[in-house]
C-alpha cells in the first residue's frame, strides 16, 4: 500500500512550488528519478537528519497542480531538504506529520522527490497538503513518523525540525563539492546541464531550501555570479573565490552548481542578500552553509 501510494505521486510533475515550466536535460524523463550508481561511503558516518523545512506557499498551488495531484490546487507547498539522498521506495506522505502553532497535527497528502530528480539530488521532498494558515496558525514543525530511509540505510524516523515561516526568504540548506571525472554522469547541453568540462576544476553544488529565481523573476545566471562566494583551502592558504559560471539551471528545482576555475577544498559557500526570491517572492537574507565532500 505504501509503495503504491508513492508511485501515484511520483508520476506527477511537482513544478508549481518551484515556478516555471518543467523542462529536462536532453532526453531525460522529468518524471523519472535518476539514482547515482553508487552511494558515497562517507555518508554512512554522517548523521542523517532534516536540514530545512520551508513553508513555501500557503493555499497557493494553482490549477496547474492538477497534473501533480488531483486535490493540489489551493493547498500548501512545503519543501524539505535532507542531509542524505533518500531511498525513493520508502517515501510516502504518511511518513510526515506537520504541527501548527496551536498544536494541530496535519497529515501529508502527497510527497515527492521531483523535480530535483538527477543523480545525487534526491534529498529534497516536496509536501503538498493543508498545514495551517499564515499568519493565524502557521506550521511550526515537521516530524518524520514513518520509516523514511536514506540510501545508506539510515532511518530518519523520529527526526523533526522547525519550519521556516512563509514570510522569510530562501536560504542555503546544503552544499557539497566534487570534480567532473570520467565516471560522472555528465550532461553537456539542455536545461539542467553541467559546468563546462574543460574549464571547470571544481564544482560546488548549492541546495536551497526551495526553488529560487533571480529577484527580477528570471533564472539565476551571469548577473548573480559575483554574489556567490566560495571559501576554499589551497595548500596552506585560504582563498575566497567566485564561480565563473552557474550551472544546473532551467530545470525548476533547488540545486545550483557553482563552476570554479580554482582547485582546492571548498569549505564554505555564501550568498549575498537580495539575490534570489522564492515562489512567494520573498528575497533571501545573507546566507551561508558549510561545504561537504561528496566522497
C-alpha positions in Angstrom: 0.0 0.0 0.0 2.8 2.4 0.9 4.7 1.8 -2.3 1.6 2.1 -4.5 0.6 5.5 -2.9 4.1 6.8 -3.5 4.0 5.8 -7.2 0.8 7.8 -7.8 2.5 11.0 -6.7 5.8 10.1 -8.4 4.1 10.2 -11.8 3.3 13.9 -11.3 5.5 16.9 -12.0 6.0 18.8 -8.8 6.7 22.1 -10.5 4.2 24.5 -9.2 6.0 25.3 -6.0 9.2 25.7 -8.0 7.9 28.1 -10.5 8.1 27.8 -14.3 7.5 25.1 -16.9 9.4 21.9 -16.2 12.0 21.0 -18.9 14.6 18.3 -18.7 18.2 17.7 -19.9 18.2 16.3 -23.4 16.1 13.1 -23.5 15.8 12.7 -19.7 12.4 11.9 -18.5 11.3 14.6 -16.0 9.0 12.0 -14.2 11.9 9.6 -13.6 14.2 9.6 -10.6 17.9 9.1 -11.6 19.8 7.3 -8.9 23.6 7.5 -8.8 25.3 4.2 -9.4 27.0 4.2 -6.1 26.3 5.6 -2.6 29.0 7.7 -1.0 30.7 5.7 1.8 31.3 8.9 3.7 27.6 9.4 4.2 27.4 6.3 6.4 29.4 8.1 9.1 27.3 11.3 8.9 24.2 11.9 10.9 21.0 11.6 8.8 18.7 14.4 9.5 16.3 17.0 8.1 18.2 20.2 7.3 15.4 22.6 6.5 11.6 22.7 6.1 10.3 25.7 4.3 6.6 26.9 4.2 6.8 27.9 0.6 3.2 28.5 -0.4 0.1 29.0 1.7 -3.0 27.9 -0.1 -1.1 28.9 -3.2 -1.0 25.9 -5.5 -2.7 26.6 -8.8 -4.9 24.7 -11.2 -1.8 23.7 -13.0 -1.0 21.5 -10.0 -3.8 19.1 -11.0 -1.1 17.4 -13.2 0.7 16.7 -10.0 -2.1 15.7 -7.6 -5.8 15.9 -8.2 -6.6 17.8 -5.0 -3.5 20.1 -5.1 -5.0 23.4 -6.2 -5.4 25.8 -3.3 -3.3 23.8 -1.0 0.1 24.4 0.7 3.5 23.5 -0.6 6.4 22.7 1.7 9.9 21.5 0.5 12.2 19.7 2.9 15.9 19.2 2.4 17.7 16.2 3.9 21.3 15.6 4.7 21.4 12.3 2.7 19.9 11.1 -0.5 16.7 9.2 0.1 15.6 5.7 -0.8 12.7 6.5 -3.1 10.9 3.3 -2.4 10.4 4.3 1.2 8.9 7.7 0.6 5.2 8.3 1.4 3.1 11.2 2.6 2.3 9.1 5.7 6.0 9.4 6.7 5.4 13.1 7.8 3.4 15.0 10.4 3.1 18.8 10.4 2.3 20.6 13.6 0.9 24.2 13.6 1.2 27.0 16.1 -1.9 26.0 18.0 -0.8 22.4 18.2 -2.9 20.9 15.4 -1.2 18.0 13.7 -1.8 17.6 10.0 -1.0 14.5 7.9 0.6 15.0 4.5 -1.5 14.1 1.4 1.3 14.0 -1.2 5.1 13.8 -1.1 7.6 13.5 -4.0 11.3 13.9 -4.8 10.5 15.6 -8.1 11.5 17.8 -9.7 15.1 17.5 -8.3 15.4 14.1 -10.0 19.1 13.9 -11.1 21.9 11.8 -9.7 23.0 13.0 -6.2 20.0 15.3 -5.9 17.4 13.0 -4.3 17.5 14.8 -1.0 14.6 17.3 -1.5 11.0 16.3 -0.8 8.0 18.5 -1.6 5.0 18.1 0.6 1.5 19.0 -0.7 -1.5 19.4 1.6 -3.0 21.6 4.3 -0.6 22.7 7.0 -2.4 25.6 8.7 -2.6 29.2 7.6 -0.4 32.3 7.8 -0.5 34.4 9.9 -3.1 33.0 12.3 -2.0 29.4 12.7 1.1 28.6 10.5 3.0 25.4 10.5 5.9 25.4 13.1 7.4 21.9 12.9 7.7 18.8 10.8 8.3 15.3 12.2 9.2 12.0 10.4 6.7 9.5 11.8 7.3 6.6 9.4 10.2 4.6 8.1 11.8 7.0 5.7 15.2 5.7 4.8 18.4 7.2 3.4 20.1 5.3 0.6 22.8 4.4 3.2 20.2 2.5 5.2 19.8 5.1 8.0 16.3 5.8 9.2 15.0 9.4 9.5 12.1 8.2 11.7 11.7 10.4 14.8 13.7 13.4 13.4 12.0 16.7 13.5 12.7 20.4 12.6 11.2 23.8 12.9 9.6 25.3 9.8 11.0 28.4 8.1 8.0 30.8 8.1 6.2 31.8 4.9 7.3 35.4 5.1 11.0 34.6 5.3 13.1 34.2 2.2 15.0 31.2 0.9 18.3 30.1 2.5 21.0 27.6 1.6 20.3 24.2 3.1 23.2 22.0 1.9 26.4 22.2 -0.2 28.9 19.6 -1.5 31.9 19.7 -3.7 33.1 17.3 -6.4 35.1 17.1 -9.6 33.9 16.1 -13.0 35.7 12.8 -13.7 35.2 10.0 -16.2 32.5 8.3 -14.1 30.5 11.5 -13.5 27.0 11.4 -15.3 27.8 14.5 -17.4 25.1 16.4 -19.1 26.5 18.6 -21.8 23.6 20.5 -23.2 20.0 21.4 -22.4 18.2 22.6 -19.2 20.0 21.4 -16.1 23.3 20.9 -17.9 26.6 20.8 -16.1 29.6 23.1 -15.8 31.9 23.3 -18.8 34.0 20.2 -18.5 37.3 21.6 -19.8 37.3 24.9 -17.8 36.0 23.6 -14.5 38.4 22.4 -11.8 35.9 22.0 -9.0 32.1 22.1 -8.7 30.2 23.2 -5.6 26.5 22.1 -5.6 24.4 24.6 -3.6 21.0 23.3 -2.5 18.4 26.0 -1.5 15.6 25.4 0.9 13.2 25.6 -2.0 13.0 26.7 -5.6 14.5 30.1 -6.4 14.7 32.6 -9.2 16.7 35.9 -9.5 15.0 38.9 -8.0 14.0 40.0 -11.5 12.0 36.8 -11.9 14.4 35.3 -14.4 16.8 32.3 -14.0 19.8 32.9 -11.8 22.8 33.4 -14.0 25.6 35.7 -15.1 24.2 38.8 -13.3 24.3 37.0 -9.9 27.8 35.3 -10.2 29.6 37.8 -8.0 27.0 37.4 -5.3 28.3 33.8 -4.7 31.5 33.4 -2.7 33.2 30.1 -2.0 35.9 29.8 0.6 38.4 27.1 -0.2 41.7 25.8 1.2 44.6 25.6 -1.3 47.7 24.1 0.3 48.3 26.3 3.3 46.3 29.2 2.0 42.6 30.1 2.4 41.1 31.8 -0.6 37.7 33.4 -1.3 36.7 32.9 -5.0 33.6 33.5 -7.1 32.3 31.0 -9.7 33.0 31.8 -13.3 29.6 30.3 -14.3 26.4 28.9 -12.7 25.1 25.6 -14.0 22.3 23.1 -13.4 19.8 25.8 -14.4 16.5 25.9 -16.1 15.1 22.7 -14.6 12.9 24.4 -12.0 14.4 22.9 -8.9 16.5 24.0 -5.9 20.0 22.8 -6.9 22.5 25.2 -8.5 26.1 24.3 -9.4 28.9 26.8 -8.9 31.6 26.3 -11.5 35.1 27.1 -10.2 38.4 27.5 -12.1 40.4 27.0 -8.9 41.4 23.7 -7.3 41.3 23.1 -3.6 39.0 22.0 -0.8 35.8 24.2 -0.6 34.7 24.7 3.0 32.0 27.4 2.8 29.6 29.0 0.3 28.0 32.3 0.9 25.3 34.2 -1.0 24.6 38.0 -0.6 21.2 39.1 0.5 18.5 40.0 -2.1 19.9 37.8 -4.8 17.1 35.2 -5.1 13.4 35.0 -4.5 11.1 32.1 -3.6 7.7 31.4 -5.2 6.2 33.7 -2.7 8.5 36.5 -4.0 10.4 36.7 -0.7 14.0 37.8 -1.1 16.8 35.7 0.5 18.8 37.0 3.5 22.6 36.8 3.6 23.0 33.0 3.7 25.9 30.6 4.1 26.4 26.9 4.6 29.4 24.5 5.1 30.5 22.7 2.0 30.9 18.9 2.4 32.8 16.5 0.3 30.6 14.3 -1.9 33.0 11.4 -1.4 
